[in-house]
Amino acid sequence: MKFLIVGLGNIGNEYAHTRHNIGFDVVGALAAKHQAAFRTDRLAAVAEFKLKGKTVICILPSTYMNLSGKAVKYWMDKEKISLENVLVVVDELAIPVTKLRLRPGGSDAGHNGLKSIQEHLQLNTYPRLRFGIGNNYPKGMQVDYVLGKWTPEEEPIIKKKIETSVEVIEQFILTGLDRTMNNANKIEITL
């Protein structure tokens, strides 16, 4: 049984470890925990490992956020991975920094990465782990906030939340979406 874990983000040093790239950071931490190194491949950086007999393929699309769907569709088709075994990790403004939301589907909520996936898959019913980045920014400053780095005050909680997200992804792989959703959506990350 194969799983495709997708971290959304933008390539390039200027985007590294920004709020918008939290998908890259979470999936990178998952691969690192399982000693899986990323290699450059078609449309993505790819890492692979086994978890209790299941094959886990992690991708960080190299297409930039707006074309993420191209990489997701390519790797789903190439590896013959069914939709319910795909999990997309994405930043979410509408959720506080202390929370995660695991969902079986839903709207793109104006997120260009999710919009691209929806266009390429022709549906919006794919599991996603929405990593709350909060919305603590002045009016008109959304882009700067999303593409900005975490504040020194946020860093410790984000580090802990990345570790929690990795555990949520492992649970998703081992026990499925429904059971994982019940637990993950109740988690409040505090120091």
Order of alpha helices (4+ residues) and beta strands (2+ residues): beta-alpha-beta-beta-beta-alpha-beta-beta-alpha-beta-alpha-alpha-alpha
